[in-house]
Amino acid sequence: MYVGIDVSQQYPDVAISGSRQVQRMTNDDGGLELLLKQLVRLNPEGIVMEASGGCERRPLAAMQAASLAVSVVNPRQVRDFARSLGRLAKTDAIDAQVLARFAEVLKPEPARVSDEAEEQLRALEQRRRQLVEMIVAERNRMRTSPRTAKNIEKHVRWLVGQVKKIEKELQDLIASDPGMRSKSAILQSVPGIGPALTFSILGGLPELGQLNRKEIAALVGVAPFNRDSGKLRGKRSVWGGRASIRSALYMAALVGTRCNPVIRALYQRLCALGKPKKVALVAAMRKLLVTINCMVRNQSRWLAPAI
């Protein structure tokens, strides 16, 4: 027996593999308690939910606390799976049934259990990223709206103060947790990696150090995929992955081409071979990611290469 749960802000829809019935729960404490009781009684082989902008985190934590095997999957993957079944319509009930079928057929790996400090770090890092995006948007408006520039400038100063406040909370949280403190020290020993990328990685890539080089590159979205079919030999390209981590890695790799001897040597060698600069930079991003993944796994800091 497998269960699919389509989670939204208002209510979760629950479907069981092999059954056409879909049960709608309320998205409150009473509804969550009822859902847990039913799932514990059913004891399914697997439960699947989509990543839905954070709505899935509360039921995920509750089900993991009840020792239930829960997987959180990419909505795009589920949509492609639905099309392969011929399910072109999209409703909450259909989505729940597709998720149950997805769990039965593909049996995805259960999501890892996050501790309280990790969840808090993720929330703070996400809020910091949102504020930074707001600052960029406001500064762009300030250039095009001279009549309201003073008001916008005042708001920007307030936003900058909020970013600094959250960064202080992030630093204090990392300093209070031995595991995070160790990871942070390892990451910031690498030339080109500063506090901003460290916050992004610790908050958005908890799998760092637990996967091999190919898995971590594919997870972030810096692994080149083939596009070959018959006689066609297409260009390799990266696709998917975690956009926020990839954006932070881009800036770190860009800085690394100037101050990190390993990244600089790789970038210059690829450019000398005639590779486009963006292709060389993506290769530098992948090299940087694979390097820090190995460092975290082996609990070793950066060692400058011998000249």
C-alpha positions in Angstrom: 0.0 0.0 0.0 1.3 3.4 -1.0 -0.1 6.9 -0.2 0.0 10.1 -2.2 -0.7 13.4 -0.5 -1.3 16.6 -2.5 -0.6 19.4 0.0 -1.8 23.0 -0.4 -2.3 25.9 1.9 -6.0 25.1 2.6 -6.1 21.3 2.7 -4.3 18.1 1.9 -5.9 15.5 -0.4 -5.0 11.9 0.4 -5.1 9.0 -2.0 -4.2 5.3 -1.6 -2.8 3.2 -4.4 -5.4 0.8 -5.9 -8.3 3.0 -4.7 -10.2 5.7 -6.5 -11.3 7.4 -3.4 -9.6 10.6 -2.3 -10.0 12.0 1.2 -9.7 15.7 1.8 -8.4 16.7 5.2 -8.4 20.1 7.0 -5.1 21.9 7.1 -5.1 22.5 10.9 -4.0 20.7 14.1 -7.1 18.5 14.1 -6.8 17.6 10.5 -3.1 16.8 10.8 -3.7 14.6 13.9 -6.4 12.7 12.1 -4.1 12.2 9.1 -1.4 10.8 11.3 -3.7 8.4 13.0 -5.0 7.0 9.7 -1.5 6.7 8.3 -0.1 5.0 11.4 -3.1 2.5 11.2 -2.5 1.9 7.5 1.3 1.6 7.9 1.9 2.1 4.1 5.1 1.1 2.4 5.7 4.6 1.3 4.2 8.1 1.3 4.9 10.7 -1.4 4.3 14.5 -1.4 5.4 17.2 -3.8 7.7 20.0 -2.8 5.1 22.8 -2.7 6.8 26.0 -1.5 7.1 25.0 2.1 3.5 23.8 2.7 4.8 20.2 2.9 7.2 20.9 5.7 4.8 20.7 8.7 3.1 17.4 7.7 6.6 16.0 6.7 8.0 16.7 10.1 4.9 15.2 11.8 5.0 12.0 9.7 8.8 11.6 10.2 8.2 12.0 14.0 5.7 9.1 13.7 8.4 7.0 12.0 6.6 7.0 8.6 8.6 6.7 5.4 7.9 9.9 3.5 9.4 11.1 0.3 9.3 14.7 -1.1 9.6 14.8 -4.9 10.0 17.4 -7.6 6.6 18.5 -9.0 7.9 18.5 -12.6 8.9 14.9 -12.3 5.4 14.0 -11.0 3.8 16.0 -13.9 5.9 14.2 -16.4 4.9 10.9 -14.8 1.2 11.9 -15.0 1.5 12.6 -18.7 3.1 9.2 -19.2 0.0 7.6 -17.7 -2.2 9.7 -20.0 -3.5 11.8 -17.1 -3.6 15.2 -18.7 -6.2 16.8 -16.5 -4.9 18.4 -13.2 -7.0 18.6 -10.0 -6.1 18.1 -6.4 -7.7 14.7 -6.4 -6.0 13.6 -9.6 -2.7 14.9 -8.3 -3.0 12.8 -5.1 -3.9 9.7 -7.1 -0.9 10.3 -9.4 1.4 10.7 -6.4 0.2 7.4 -4.9 0.8 5.7 -8.2 4.2 7.4 -8.5 5.1 6.0 -5.0 4.0 2.5 -6.0 5.9 2.4 -9.3 9.1 4.4 -8.6 9.5 3.9 -4.8 11.5 7.1 -4.2 14.0 7.3 -1.3 12.5 8.7 1.9 13.4 12.3 2.8 16.1 12.7 5.4 15.1 13.8 8.9 16.1 17.4 9.6 16.8 18.6 13.1 15.4 21.8 14.6 18.6 23.8 14.1 18.7 22.8 10.4 15.1 23.8 9.9 15.7 27.2 11.6 18.8 27.8 9.5 16.9 27.0 6.3 14.1 29.4 7.3 16.5 32.2 8.1 18.6 31.7 4.9 15.4 31.7 2.8 14.3 35.0 4.5 17.7 36.5 3.9 17.5 35.6 0.2 14.0 37.1 -0.1 15.3 40.4 1.5 18.2 40.6 -0.9 15.9 40.1 -3.9 13.7 42.9 -2.5 16.8 45.2 -2.2 17.7 44.6 -5.8 14.2 45.3 -7.0 13.9 48.5 -4.9 17.2 49.8 -6.2 16.1 49.2 -9.7 12.9 51.1 -9.0 14.9 54.0 -7.5 16.7 54.5 -10.9 13.4 54.7 -12.8 11.3 56.6 -10.2 13.1 59.8 -9.3 10.0 61.3 -7.6 9.8 58.5 -5.1 13.6 57.9 -4.8 13.9 59.2 -1.3 11.1 57.0 0.0 12.6 54.0 -1.8 16.1 54.8 -0.4 14.6 54.8 3.1 13.1 51.4 2.5 16.3 50.1 1.1 18.2 51.2 4.3 15.6 49.3 6.4 15.9 46.2 4.3 19.7 46.3 4.5 19.4 46.5 8.3 17.1 43.5 8.3 19.6 41.5 6.2 22.4 42.3 8.7 20.2 41.3 11.6 19.4 38.0 10.0 23.0 37.4 9.1 23.9 37.9 12.8 21.2 35.4 13.7 22.6 32.9 11.2 26.2 33.3 12.5 25.0 32.8 16.1 23.0 29.7 15.1 26.0 28.2 13.2 28.3 29.0 16.1 25.9 27.2 18.6 25.8 24.0 16.6 29.0 21.9 16.4 28.2 20.2 13.1 27.3 23.4 11.4 30.3 25.2 12.9 32.6 22.5 11.5 31.0 22.6 8.0 31.2 26.4 8.0 34.9 26.4 8.9 35.6 23.9 6.1 33.6 25.8 3.5 35.1 29.2 4.3 38.6 27.8 4.2 38.2 27.6 0.4 39.3 30.8 -1.6 36.2 32.3 -3.2 33.7 31.1 -0.6 32.4 33.6 1.9 29.6 33.9 4.5 26.8 34.3 1.9 27.6 31.1 0.0 28.1 29.3 3.3 24.6 30.3 4.5 23.1 29.2 1.2 24.8 25.8 1.3 24.2 25.0 4.9 20.5 26.1 4.5 19.8 24.7 1.1 22.1 21.8 0.5 22.1 19.6 3.7 23.1 16.6 1.5 26.6 18.0 1.0 29.2 15.4 2.0 26.7 12.5 1.8 26.5 12.0 -1.9 29.1 11.1 -4.6 30.4 13.6 -7.1 27.9 12.8 -9.8 24.9 12.8 -7.5 25.7 16.1 -5.9 26.4 17.8 -9.3 23.0 16.5 -10.6 21.2 17.6 -7.4 22.4 21.2 -7.8 22.0 21.2 -11.6 25.6 21.6 -12.8 26.0 18.1 -14.4 26.0 18.2 -18.2 23.4 15.9 -19.8 23.7 14.2 -23.2 21.3 15.1 -26.0 22.2 12.4 -28.5 19.7 10.4 -30.6 20.5 8.4 -33.7 22.9 10.4 -35.8 22.2 13.6 -33.9 25.0 14.7 -31.5 23.7 17.6 -29.5 25.5 19.9 -27.2 25.7 18.9 -23.5 23.8 21.2 -21.2 22.9 21.5 -17.5 19.3 21.3 -16.5 17.1 21.4 -13.4 18.6 21.3 -9.9 18.4 23.8 -7.0 18.5 27.3 -8.6 19.4 29.2 -5.4 22.5 27.1 -4.7 23.5 27.3 -8.4 23.2 31.1 -8.3 25.4 31.3 -5.2 27.9 28.9 -6.8 28.1 31.0 -9.9 29.3 34.1 -7.9 31.7 31.9 -5.9 33.2 30.4 -9.1 33.4 33.9 -10.7 35.4 35.0 -7.7 37.4 31.8 -7.7 38.6 32.4 -11.3 40.6 35.3 -9.8 41.6 34.2 -6.3 41.4 30.3 -6.3 44.4 28.7 -8.0 42.6 25.5 -8.8 39.5 27.1 -10.2 41.5 29.7 -12.1 43.7 27.1 -13.7 40.7 25.0 -14.8 38.9 28.1 -16.2 42.0 29.4 -18.1 42.7 25.9 -19.5 39.1 25.5 -20.8 39.1 29.1 -22.3 42.4 28.3 -24.0 40.9 25.2 -25.6 38.2 27.5 -27.2 35.4 26.7 -24.8 32.8 29.6 -24.3 33.4 31.5 -21.1 30.0 30.5 -19.7 30.7 26.8 -20.4 34.1 27.2 -18.6 32.4 28.9 -15.7 29.8 26.2 -15.3 32.7 23.6 -15.3 34.4 25.8 -12.6 31.1 25.7 -10.6 31.0 21.9 -10.8 34.7 21.6 -9.8 34.1 23.9 -6.8 31.0 21.9 -5.7 32.7 18.5 -6.1 35.7 19.8 -4.1 33.7 21.1 -1.2 31.6 17.9 -1.2 34.7 15.8 -0.8 36.1 18.2 1.8 33.0 18.0 4.0 32.8 14.2 3.6 36.4 13.8 4.7 36.3 16.6 7.3 39.3 18.3 5.8 40.0 22.0 5.1 41.4 23.6 2.0 45.0 22.9 1.2 46.7 25.2 -1.3 48.2 23.2 -4.2 52.0 22.9 -4.3 53.7 25.2 -6.8 
